[in-house]
Structure formats: structure tokens, C-alpha cells
């Protein structure tokens, strides 16, 4: 599966280590509470875990969230 995010105007890399056990609701709440950003805007949020080879990405597609997890 190949996804194209070149049309996304804002890409945010969340600094620090994020608990990757969090799901969509937990990550969305973290972005809203910590950075006061709207997760429903056209933005891609990238989260790093404790291991540097793992990350999660959160993106609102208009009709639901897309959660990507890279191991």
C-alpha cells in the first residue's frame, strides 16, 4: 500500500517520546491538550516512541482518522 501525503499542507513532528500504546483518541487528545492544535485540520502528526525505529502517524481524512504504525 502506497500513501501520498504530498498534498498535506502541515506536517507536525511531535518532539520527545510518545507512549505508542495510545490509540487514535489518546494521540488526538495529546495533540489538542499539549499543543493546542486542531487535529481535524489538514495536518499529519508524527509521533516517535522510545525506540527510534518505531513511529505512529495520525491524519484526519474528512470522514475518519487514519492511524499508521511503523515497526
N, CA, C and O atoms as a MOPAC input file, in Angstrom:
PM7 MOZYME 1SCF
protein

 N      0.84500 1    -1.16500 1     0.00000 1
 C      0.00000 1     0.00000 1     0.00000 1
 C      0.89500 1     1.23400 1     0.00000 1
 O      1.81100 1     1.34500 1     0.81500 1
 N      0.63000 1     2.14100 1    -0.90000 1
 C      1.41000 1     3.36400 1    -1.01200 1
 C      0.48600 1     4.54600 1    -0.77000 1
 O     -0.52400 1     4.70600 1    -1.45600 1
 N      0.82900 1     5.36000 1     0.19000 1
 C      0.02900 1     6.53300 1     0.52400 1
 C      0.78500 1     7.78400 1     0.12000 1
 O      2.00600 1     7.85100 1     0.26000 1
 N      0.06600 1     8.76700 1    -0.37600 1
 C      0.67100 1    10.01300 1    -0.82800 1
 C      0.20200 1    11.15000 1     0.07000 1
 O     -0.97500 1    11.51000 1     0.06700 1
 N      1.12100 1    11.70700 1     0.83200 1
 C      0.79700 1    12.81500 1     1.72500 1
 C      1.39400 1    14.12900 1     1.22800 1
 O      1.54200 1    15.06500 1     2.01500 1
 N      1.73900 1    14.22400 1    -0.04900 1
 C      2.33000 1    15.45800 1    -0.56900 1
 C      1.33300 1    16.60800 1    -0.59800 1
 O      1.73600 1    17.77100 1    -0.64100 1
 N      0.03900 1    16.30500 1    -0.57700 1
 C     -0.99400 1    17.34400 1    -0.59500 1
 C     -1.26900 1    17.92500 1     0.78900 1
 O     -1.98600 1    18.91900 1     0.90800 1
 N     -0.71400 1    17.32500 1     1.83000 1
 C     -0.96500 1    17.77000 1     3.20700 1
 C     -0.15400 1    19.04200 1     3.46600 1
 O      1.07300 1    19.01800 1     3.36900 1
 N     -0.82600 1    20.15600 1     3.79600 1
 C     -0.10000 1    21.41800 1     3.96800 1
 C      0.72500 1    21.50200 1     5.24800 1
 O      1.70000 1    22.25000 1     5.29700 1
 N      0.35800 1    20.75400 1     6.28100 1
 C      1.06400 1    20.84100 1     7.56400 1
 C      1.44800 1    19.45300 1     8.05400 1
 O      0.61100 1    18.55600 1     8.15000 1
 N      2.73000 1    19.29600 1     8.36000 1
 C      3.23000 1    18.06200 1     8.95200 1
 C      3.92100 1    18.44000 1    10.25000 1
 O      4.85800 1    19.23900 1    10.25900 1
 N      3.44700 1    17.85600 1    11.35500 1
 C      3.99300 1    18.16200 1    12.67200 1
 C      4.70900 1    16.93100 1    13.21300 1
 O      4.14500 1    15.83700 1    13.24600 1
 N      5.95100 1    17.11700 1    13.63200 1
 C      6.70700 1    16.06400 1    14.29600 1
 C      6.65600 1    16.36300 1    15.78000 1
 O      7.17900 1    17.38200 1    16.23100 1
 N      6.03300 1    15.48800 1    16.53400 1
 C      5.88600 1    15.68700 1    17.97200 1
 C      7.21100 1    15.32900 1    18.63000 1
 O      7.66800 1    14.18900 1    18.54200 1
 N      7.82500 1    16.30200 1    19.28800 1
 C      9.13300 1    16.10600 1    19.91300 1
 C      9.01300 1    15.25800 1    21.17300 1
 O      7.98500 1    15.27200 1    21.85000 1
 N     10.05600 1    14.53500 1    21.47100 1
 C     10.07400 1    13.70300 1    22.66700 1
 C      9.52100 1    12.32400 1    22.38900 1
 O      9.14400 1    11.99500 1    21.26400 1
 N      9.48100 1    11.52800 1    23.43500 1
 C      8.99400 1    10.15500 1    23.31400 1
 C      7.51200 1    10.10300 1    23.66700 1
 O      7.08300 1    10.61700 1    24.69900 1
 N      6.75600 1     9.48000 1    22.79900 1
 C      5.31700 1     9.34000 1    22.99600 1
 C      5.00100 1     7.88600 1    23.32500 1
 O      5.61200 1     6.97000 1    22.77500 1
 N      4.06300 1     7.68600 1    24.20800 1
 C      3.60500 1     6.34000 1    24.53900 1
 C      2.82300 1     5.79600 1    23.34500 1
 O      1.67500 1     6.17800 1    23.12200 1
 N      3.44200 1     4.91400 1    22.58900 1
 C      2.81600 1     4.39900 1    21.37600 1
 C      1.71600 1     3.38500 1    21.65600 1
 O      1.11300 1     2.85600 1    20.72200 1
 N      1.44800 1     3.10900 1    22.91700 1
 C      0.29700 1     2.26800 1    23.25100 1
 C     -1.00400 1     3.04800 1    23.10100 1
 O     -2.08600 1     2.46300 1    23.07300 1
 N     -0.89400 1     4.37300 1    23.00300 1
 C     -2.08900 1     5.20200 1    22.82400 1
 C     -2.68300 1     4.95700 1    21.44800 1
 O     -1.96900 1     4.72600 1    20.47200 1
 N     -3.97900 1     5.01200 1    21.39500 1
 C     -4.68600 1     4.86000 1    20.13500 1
 C     -5.04600 1     6.21800 1    19.55300 1
 O     -4.44700 1     7.23700 1    19.89900 1
 N     -6.02200 1     6.21700 1    18.67400 1
 C     -6.43400 1     7.44200 1    17.99900 1
 C     -6.90000 1     8.49200 1    18.99600 1
 O     -6.45300 1     9.63800 1    18.94200 1
 N     -7.78700 1     8.11800 1    19.90000 1
 C     -8.32200 1     9.08700 1    20.86300 1
 C     -7.23500 1     9.64900 1    21.76300 1
 O     -7.21200 1    10.85100 1    22.02700 1
 N     -6.33800 1     8.80300 1    22.23400 1
 C     -5.26600 1     9.25400 1    23.11400 1
 C     -4.28700 1    10.18300 1    22.42200 1
 O     -3.87000 1    11.18600 1    23.00100 1
 N     -3.91500 1     9.86500 1    21.19000 1
 C     -2.98900 1    10.72100 1    20.44700 1
 C     -3.64400 1    12.04800 1    20.06800 1
 O     -3.00800 1    13.09900 1    20.14500 1
 N     -4.90900 1    12.00300 1    19.66100 1
 C     -5.62500 1    13.23800 1    19.31900 1
 C     -5.76000 1    14.13400 1    20.54400 1
 O     -5.57600 1    15.34700 1    20.44400 1
 N     -6.07900 1    13.55400 1    21.69200 1
 C     -6.18400 1    14.33700 1    22.92400 1
 C     -4.83500 1    14.92100 1    23.31100 1
 O     -4.76900 1    16.05800 1    23.77900 1
 N     -3.76400 1    14.16900 1    23.12400 1
 C     -2.41900 1    14.65100 1    23.43500 1
 C     -2.06700 1    15.88000 1    22.59900 1
 O     -1.54400 1    16.86200 1    23.12600 1
 N     -2.35100 1    15.82600 1    21.30400 1
 C     -2.06700 1    16.96000 1    20.41500 1
 C     -2.88400 1    18.17700 1    20.82200 1
 O     -2.35900 1    19.28900 1    20.88500 1
 N     -4.16100 1    17.96900 1    21.09600 1
 C     -5.05300 1    19.07400 1    21.45800 1
 C     -4.64700 1    19.70500 1    22.78100 1
 O     -4.59200 1    20.93000 1    22.88700 1
 N     -4.36300 1    18.89600 1    23.78400 1
 C     -4.04500 1    19.41300 1    25.11300 1
 C     -2.64500 1    20.00800 1    25.19800 1
 O     -2.45100 1    21.03500 1    25.84800 1
 N     -1.66900 1    19.37900 1    24.55200 1
 C     -0.28200 1    19.81000 1    24.67900 1
 C      0.06500 1    20.95900 1    23.74600 1
 O      0.76700 1    21.88800 1    24.14500 1
 N     -0.41100 1    20.91000 1    22.52100 1
 C     -0.00400 1    21.88600 1    21.50800 1
 C     -1.12700 1    22.81700 1    21.06500 1
 O     -0.89400 1    23.69500 1    20.23400 1
 N     -2.33500 1    22.65100 1    21.59400 1
 C     -3.49200 1    23.46200 1    21.23100 1
 C     -3.68800 1    23.52000 1    19.70900 1
 O     -3.98400 1    24.57800 1    19.15500 1
 N     -3.52200 1    22.38300 1    19.05100 1
 C     -3.73300 1    22.27900 1    17.61300 1
 C     -5.02100 1    21.51600 1    17.34900 1
 O     -5.43600 1    20.67500 1    18.14700 1
 N     -5.64500 1    21.81900 1    16.22300 1
 C     -6.87900 1    21.14100 1    15.82900 1
 C     -6.52200 1    19.90700 1    15.00400 1
 O     -5.97500 1    20.03100 1    13.90900 1
 N     -6.82300 1    18.74300 1    15.51300 1
 C     -6.47700 1    17.50600 1    14.80800 1
 C     -7.34400 1    17.28600 1    13.57400 1
 O     -7.05600 1    16.40300 1    12.76600 1
 N     -8.40300 1    18.08000 1    13.41800 1
 C     -9.28600 1    17.95300 1    12.26000 1
 C     -8.86500 1    18.86300 1    11.10900 1
 O     -9.49800 1    18.84800 1    10.05300 1
 N     -7.81000 1    19.65400 1    11.29100 1
 C     -7.24600 1    20.44100 1    10.19800 1
 C     -6.49900 1    19.49700 1     9.26300 1
 O     -6.27200 1    18.32900 1     9.58000 1
 N     -6.12800 1    20.02600 1     8.11700 1
 C     -5.33500 1    19.21700 1     7.19400 1
 C     -3.90500 1    19.16900 1     7.70300 1
 O     -3.06400 1    19.97700 1     7.30800 1
 N     -3.63800 1    18.21700 1     8.58100 1
 C     -2.31300 1    18.08900 1     9.17100 1
 C     -2.01300 1    16.62500 1     9.44300 1
 O     -2.90100 1    15.83600 1     9.76700 1
 N     -0.75700 1    16.28800 1     9.30400 1
 C     -0.25900 1    14.95600 1     9.61300 1
 C      0.61000 1    15.08300 1    10.85500 1
 O      1.52300 1    15.90800 1    10.89700 1
 N      0.33000 1    14.27300 1    11.86100 1
 C      1.06800 1    14.31500 1    13.12000 1
 C      1.89800 1    13.04300 1    13.23800 1
 O      1.37300 1    11.93600 1    13.11900 1
 N      3.19900 1    13.20900 1    13.47300 1
 C      4.11000 1    12.07900 1    13.60000 1
 C      4.58700 1    11.96800 1    15.04000 1
 O      4.99000 1    12.96300 1    15.64300 1
 N      4.54200 1    10.76400 1    15.59000 1
 C      4.91600 1    10.50100 1    16.97800 1
 C      6.00800 1     9.44000 1    17.01000 1
 O      5.89100 1     8.40600 1    16.35400 1
 N      7.06700 1     9.69400 1    17.76900 1
 C      8.14700 1     8.72500 1    17.95200 1
 C      7.98000 1     8.02900 1    19.28900 1
 O      7.51700 1     8.63100 1    20.25900 1
 N      8.35400 1     6.77200 1    19.33700 1
 C      8.30300 1     6.01700 1    20.58400 1
 C      9.65600 1     6.01000 1    21.26400 1
 O     10.52400 1     6.82300 1    20.94700 1
 N      9.83100 1     5.09600 1    22.19700 1
 C     11.10500 1     5.00700 1    22.90300 1
 C     12.18500 1     4.40200 1    22.02000 1
 O     13.36900 1     4.68900 1    22.20000 1
 N     11.79300 1     3.58000 1    21.08100 1
 C     12.75100 1     3.02300 1    20.12700 1
 C     12.70900 1     3.87200 1    18.86000 1
 O     11.63600 1     4.24400 1    18.38500 1
 N     13.87300 1     4.17000 1    18.32700 1
 C     13.94400 1     5.09400 1    17.19300 1
 C     13.44400 1     4.48500 1    15.88700 1
 O     13.29700 1     5.20000 1    14.89500 1
 N     13.18200 1     3.18900 1    15.86600 1
 C     12.72200 1     2.56200 1    14.63300 1
 C     11.20600 1     2.40900 1    14.57200 1
 O     10.68800 1     1.73300 1    13.68300 1
 N     10.48800 1     3.03500 1    15.51500 1
 C      9.02700 1     2.91900 1    15.54600 1
 C      8.39300 1     4.29800 1    15.61300 1
 O      8.87000 1     5.18600 1    16.31900 1
 N      7.31100 1     4.46200 1    14.86500 1
 C      6.56200 1     5.71100 1    14.94600 1
 C      5.10600 1     5.45800 1    14.58600 1
 O      4.75400 1     4.44300 1    13.98600 1
 N      4.27500 1     6.41800 1    14.97400 1
 C      2.86800 1     6.42200 1    14.59100 1
 C      2.57800 1     7.74000 1    13.90000 1
 O      3.20100 1     8.76200 1    14.18900 1
 N      1.63400 1     7.70200 1    12.99400 1
 C      1.18600 1     8.90400 1    12.29700 1
 C     -0.33300 1     8.97600 1    12.40200 1
 O     -1.02500 1     7.96400 1    12.28900 1
 N     -0.83600 1    10.17900 1    12.61800 1
 C     -2.27300 1    10.40600 1    12.76300 1
 C     -2.70000 1    11.45500 1    11.74500 1
 O     -2.08800 1    12.51800 1    11.63600 1
 N     -3.76000 1    11.14200 1    11.00000 1
 C     -4.24200 1    12.05100 1     9.95500 1
 C     -5.76300 1    11.95700 1     9.85900 1
 O     -6.32400 1    10.86200 1     9.81000 1
 N     -6.42200 1    13.11100 1     9.83100 1
 C     -7.87600 1    13.17300 1     9.65500 1
 C     -8.17600 1    13.19600 1     8.16400 1
 O     -7.71000 1    14.08700 1     7.45300 1
 N     -8.95300 1    12.22000 1     7.67800 1
 C     -9.25600 1    12.11000 1     6.24900 1
 C    -10.57200 1    12.76100 1     5.84900 1
 O    -10.96000 1    12.69400 1     4.68200 1
 N    -11.25500 1    13.38000 1     6.77800 1
 C    -12.52900 1    14.00700 1     6.46900 1
 C    -13.71000 1    13.18800 1     6.95400 1
 O    -14.72200 1    13.74300 1     7.38100 1
 N    -13.58500 1    11.88000 1     6.89000 1
 C    -14.66300 1    11.01200 1     7.37500 1
 C    -14.18000 1    10.06700 1     8.47800 1
 O    -14.91900 1     9.18500 1     8.91600 1
 N    -12.96200 1    10.25400 1     8.91300 1
 C    -12.39600 1     9.42700 1     9.97700 1
 C    -10.89100 1     9.59000 1    10.04300 1
 O    -10.27400 1    10.16000 1     9.14300 1
 N    -10.30700 1     9.08400 1    11.12000 1
 C     -8.86600 1     9.17400 1    11.30000 1
 C     -8.16200 1     8.00500 1    10.62600 1
 O     -8.68700 1     6.89400 1    10.55000 1
 N     -6.97400 1     8.28500 1    10.14600 1
 C     -6.07100 1     7.26700 1     9.64100 1
 C     -4.92200 1     7.18100 1    10.63500 1
 O     -4.27300 1     8.18700 1    10.92100 1
 N     -4.66800 1     5.99700 1    11.15900 1
 C     -3.58300 1     5.77800 1    12.11000 1
 C     -2.60000 1     4.80800 1    11.47900 1
 O     -2.94500 1     3.66400 1    11.18000 1
 N     -1.37700 1     5.27100 1    11.27900 1
 C     -0.32500 1     4.43500 1    10.70400 1
 C      0.66500 1     4.08000 1    11.79900 1
 O      0.98100 1     4.91400 1    12.64800 1
 N      1.15100 1     2.86000 1    11.78500 1
 C      2.11200 1     2.40300 1    12.78200 1
 C      3.24000 1     1.69000 1    12.06100 1
 O      3.01700 1     0.68200 1    11.39000 1
 N      4.44700 1     2.21000 1    12.19900 1
 C      5.62200 1     1.63400 1    11.53900 1
 C      6.48800 1     0.94400 1    12.57200 1
 O      6.89300 1     1.56000 1    13.55800 1
 N      6.77300 1    -0.32000 1    12.35600 1
 C      7.66100 1    -1.08700 1    13.23400 1
 C      9.00500 1    -1.24900 1    12.58600 1
 O      9.89800 1    -1.86700 1    13.16500 1

